[in-house]
Amino acid sequence: MPYPTLANPEIQRPVSTILIMFSVLLALILNGLPWEGIWLMLRPDFVAVVMLYWCTHKPLRVGIGMSWAVGMLADVADASLFGQHALAYTLLAFGGVVLHRRLQMFDLRQQTTQVLGIFALTYAVYALVHWQVNGYVVWPYFFGCLTSTLLWAPMSVMFQAIRQMRVDRE
């Protein structure tokens, strides 16, 4: 994401709590849609993408605690092992908060390659929990890591467009 220049000054609107909560709620709803077959394996983790975006762009407002709480809601909504999503989203938020300055220095393409590692860690937590509970790992589930990473760029552009405000020169 390039820095604003004097020829094209841009500022961002302050992010309202309503926007953050609405985006997280919408992501929870998208995760709860009835996915089946190969689409279930390819389904991106919408909540993870949204939480990572807010953790990297507003780390003082959205952090590890909120990610844990949203993870608990995702566990209840998904009827999965209680704490699975909370653990994964907590590690995701930790990565986002720790690396938020680094990620903001890169352009969108470079950010996408960086968040692949964070999403891989999140999906590794899912796989580890599944392995501990069921005794085997579903490897095709990692395709969701790739689709979540591919969703990073359009989701970032969308949120930036919502937050962007052009300054009119007089």
C-alpha positions as a Markdown table, in Angstrom:
| # | Residue | x | y | z |
|---|---|---|---|---|
| 1 | Met | 0.0 | 0.0 | 0.0 |
| 2 | Pro | 1.8 | 3.1 | -1.2 |
| 3 | Tyr | 2.1 | 6.1 | 1.1 |
| 4 | Pro | 0.0 | 9.2 | 0.1 |
| 5 | Thr | 1.8 | 11.8 | -1.9 |
| 6 | Leu | 1.2 | 15.5 | -1.9 |
| 7 | Ala | -0.3 | 15.4 | -5.4 |
| 8 | Asn | -2.9 | 12.9 | -4.3 |
| 9 | Pro | -3.6 | 13.4 | -0.5 |
| 10 | Glu | -5.7 | 10.7 | 1.1 |
| 11 | Ile | -6.8 | 10.2 | 4.6 |
| 12 | Gln | -8.8 | 7.4 | 6.1 |
| 13 | Arg | -12.0 | 7.8 | 8.1 |
| 14 | Pro | -11.9 | 6.6 | 11.6 |
| 15 | Val | -13.2 | 3.1 | 11.9 |
| 16 | Ser | -16.5 | 2.8 | 13.8 |
| 17 | Thr | -17.1 | 0.0 | 16.1 |
| 18 | Ile | -20.3 | -0.7 | 14.2 |
| 19 | Leu | -18.4 | -1.3 | 11.0 |
| 20 | Ile | -16.0 | -3.7 | 12.8 |
| 21 | Met | -18.8 | -5.6 | 14.5 |
| 22 | Phe | -20.9 | -5.7 | 11.3 |
| 23 | Ser | -18.0 | -7.1 | 9.2 |
| 24 | Val | -17.3 | -9.8 | 11.8 |
| 25 | Leu | -21.0 | -10.7 | 12.1 |
| 26 | Leu | -21.3 | -10.9 | 8.3 |
| 27 | Ala | -18.1 | -13.1 | 8.2 |
| 28 | Leu | -19.7 | -15.4 | 10.8 |
| 29 | Ile | -22.8 | -15.7 | 8.7 |
| 30 | Leu | -20.8 | -16.5 | 5.6 |
| 31 | Asn | -18.9 | -19.2 | 7.5 |
| 32 | Gly | -22.2 | -20.7 | 8.5 |
| 33 | Leu | -23.6 | -21.1 | 5.0 |
| 34 | Pro | -24.3 | -24.7 | 4.1 |
| 35 | Trp | -21.2 | -25.7 | 2.1 |
| 36 | Glu | -21.0 | -29.2 | 0.7 |
| 37 | Gly | -18.6 | -31.5 | -1.0 |
| 38 | Ile | -15.6 | -30.0 | -2.7 |
| 39 | Trp | -16.9 | -26.5 | -1.9 |
| 40 | Leu | -16.6 | -27.3 | 1.8 |
| 41 | Met | -12.9 | -28.0 | 1.3 |
| 42 | Leu | -12.4 | -24.9 | -0.8 |
| 43 | Arg | -14.4 | -22.6 | 1.6 |
| 44 | Pro | -12.3 | -19.7 | 2.8 |
| 45 | Asp | -12.4 | -18.9 | 6.5 |
| 46 | Phe | -14.2 | -15.5 | 6.2 |
| 47 | Val | -13.9 | -14.8 | 9.9 |
| 48 | Ala | -10.1 | -15.4 | 9.8 |
| 49 | Val | -9.7 | -13.0 | 6.9 |
| 50 | Val | -11.8 | -10.3 | 8.5 |
| 51 | Met | -10.1 | -10.7 | 11.9 |
| 52 | Leu | -6.6 | -10.6 | 10.3 |
| 53 | Tyr | -7.5 | -7.4 | 8.4 |
| 54 | Trp | -8.7 | -5.6 | 11.5 |
| 55 | Cys | -5.8 | -6.9 | 13.6 |
| 56 | Thr | -3.3 | -5.6 | 11.1 |
| 57 | His | -5.0 | -2.2 | 10.5 |
| 58 | Lys | -6.5 | -1.5 | 13.9 |
| 59 | Pro | -4.4 | -3.6 | 16.4 |
| 60 | Leu | -5.4 | -1.4 | 19.4 |
| 61 | Arg | -9.1 | -1.9 | 18.8 |
| 62 | Val | -9.2 | -5.5 | 17.5 |
| 63 | Gly | -6.7 | -7.8 | 19.1 |
| 64 | Ile | -6.2 | -11.1 | 20.7 |
| 65 | Gly | -9.1 | -10.8 | 23.2 |
| 66 | Met | -11.7 | -10.0 | 20.6 |
| 67 | Ser | -10.3 | -12.8 | 18.3 |
| 68 | Trp | -10.7 | -15.3 | 21.2 |
| 69 | Ala | -14.3 | -14.1 | 21.8 |
| 70 | Val | -15.2 | -14.3 | 18.1 |
| 71 | Gly | -13.5 | -17.7 | 18.0 |
| 72 | Met | -15.8 | -18.9 | 20.8 |
| 73 | Leu | -18.8 | -17.6 | 18.9 |
| 74 | Ala | -17.6 | -19.4 | 15.8 |
| 75 | Asp | -17.2 | -22.7 | 17.8 |
| 76 | Val | -20.8 | -22.4 | 19.0 |
| 77 | Ala | -22.1 | -21.4 | 15.5 |
| 78 | Asp | -20.2 | -24.2 | 13.8 |
| 79 | Ala | -20.9 | -26.8 | 16.5 |
| 80 | Ser | -17.3 | -27.8 | 16.5 |
| 81 | Leu | -15.0 | -28.7 | 19.3 |
| 82 | Phe | -15.3 | -25.9 | 21.9 |
| 83 | Gly | -12.1 | -23.7 | 21.7 |
| 84 | Gln | -10.8 | -24.9 | 18.3 |
| 85 | His | -11.6 | -21.6 | 16.5 |
| 86 | Ala | -10.8 | -19.6 | 19.5 |
| 87 | Leu | -7.2 | -21.0 | 19.6 |
| 88 | Ala | -6.8 | -20.6 | 15.9 |
| 89 | Tyr | -8.1 | -17.0 | 15.8 |
| 90 | Thr | -6.0 | -16.1 | 18.9 |
| 91 | Leu | -2.8 | -17.3 | 17.1 |
| 92 | Leu | -4.0 | -15.5 | 13.9 |
| 93 | Ala | -4.5 | -12.3 | 15.9 |
| 94 | Phe | -1.1 | -12.6 | 17.5 |
| 95 | Gly | 0.5 | -12.8 | 14.1 |
| 96 | Gly | -1.5 | -9.9 | 12.8 |
| 97 | Val | -0.8 | -7.6 | 15.8 |
| 98 | Val | 2.9 | -8.5 | 15.9 |
| 99 | Leu | 3.4 | -8.1 | 12.1 |
| 100 | His | 1.0 | -5.2 | 11.5 |
| 101 | Arg | 3.7 | -2.6 | 10.9 |
| 102 | Arg | 5.5 | -5.0 | 8.6 |
| 103 | Leu | 2.4 | -5.8 | 6.6 |
| 104 | Gln | 1.5 | -2.2 | 6.1 |
| 105 | Met | 4.9 | -1.4 | 4.6 |
| 106 | Phe | 4.2 | -3.9 | 1.7 |
| 107 | Asp | 1.9 | -3.5 | -1.3 |
| 108 | Leu | -1.1 | -5.8 | -1.6 |
| 109 | Arg | 0.7 | -8.5 | -3.6 |
| 110 | Gln | 3.5 | -8.7 | -1.0 |
| 111 | Gln | 1.0 | -8.6 | 1.8 |
| 112 | Thr | -0.8 | -11.6 | 0.3 |
| 113 | Thr | 2.4 | -13.7 | 0.4 |
| 114 | Gln | 3.0 | -12.7 | 4.0 |
| 115 | Val | -0.5 | -13.5 | 5.2 |
| 116 | Leu | -0.3 | -17.0 | 3.6 |
| 117 | Gly | 2.0 | -18.0 | 6.4 |
| 118 | Ile | -0.4 | -16.7 | 9.0 |
| 119 | Phe | -3.3 | -18.5 | 7.4 |
| 120 | Ala | -1.2 | -21.7 | 7.2 |
| 121 | Leu | -0.6 | -21.5 | 10.9 |
| 122 | Thr | -4.3 | -21.1 | 11.5 |
| 123 | Tyr | -5.2 | -24.1 | 9.4 |
| 124 | Ala | -2.4 | -26.1 | 11.0 |
| 125 | Val | -4.1 | -25.5 | 14.3 |
| 126 | Tyr | -7.4 | -26.8 | 12.8 |
| 127 | Ala | -5.5 | -29.9 | 11.5 |
| 128 | Leu | -3.8 | -30.5 | 14.8 |
| 129 | Val | -7.0 | -30.4 | 16.8 |
| 130 | His | -8.7 | -32.6 | 14.2 |
| 131 | Trp | -5.8 | -35.0 | 14.4 |
| 132 | Gln | -5.9 | -35.1 | 18.2 |
| 133 | Val | -9.7 | -35.7 | 18.3 |
| 134 | Asn | -10.2 | -38.0 | 15.4 |
| 135 | Gly | -6.7 | -39.6 | 14.9 |
| 136 | Tyr | -6.2 | -38.4 | 11.3 |
| 137 | Val | -5.7 | -35.2 | 9.3 |
| 138 | Val | -7.9 | -34.2 | 6.4 |
| 139 | Trp | -5.2 | -32.8 | 4.1 |
| 140 | Pro | -7.5 | -31.3 | 1.4 |
| 141 | Tyr | -8.8 | -29.0 | 4.1 |
| 142 | Phe | -5.6 | -26.9 | 3.6 |
| 143 | Phe | -7.1 | -25.8 | 0.3 |
| 144 | Gly | -9.2 | -23.4 | 2.4 |
| 145 | Cys | -5.9 | -21.8 | 3.4 |
| 146 | Leu | -5.2 | -20.9 | -0.2 |
| 147 | Thr | -8.7 | -19.6 | -0.9 |
| 148 | Ser | -8.5 | -17.5 | 2.3 |
| 149 | Thr | -5.2 | -16.1 | 1.1 |
| 150 | Leu | -6.7 | -15.3 | -2.3 |
| 151 | Leu | -9.6 | -13.6 | -0.6 |
| 152 | Trp | -7.1 | -11.3 | 1.3 |
| 153 | Ala | -6.6 | -8.9 | -1.7 |
| 154 | Pro | -10.3 | -8.2 | -2.6 |
| 155 | Met | -11.3 | -8.0 | 1.1 |
| 156 | Ser | -8.5 | -5.5 | 1.8 |
| 157 | Val | -9.5 | -3.4 | -1.3 |
| 158 | Met | -13.1 | -3.4 | -0.2 |
| 159 | Phe | -12.3 | -2.3 | 3.4 |
| 160 | Gln | -9.9 | 0.3 | 2.2 |
| 161 | Ala | -12.5 | 1.7 | -0.1 |
| 162 | Ile | -15.0 | 1.9 | 2.7 |
| 163 | Arg | -12.4 | 3.7 | 4.9 |
| 164 | Gln | -11.0 | 6.0 | 2.2 |
| 165 | Met | -11.8 | 9.6 | 2.0 |
| 166 | Arg | -10.3 | 11.9 | -0.7 |
| 167 | Val | -9.2 | 15.4 | 0.3 |
| 168 | Asp | -10.3 | 18.0 | -2.2 |
| 169 | Arg | -7.7 | 20.6 | -3.0 |
| 170 | Glu | -9.0 | 24.1 | -3.2 |
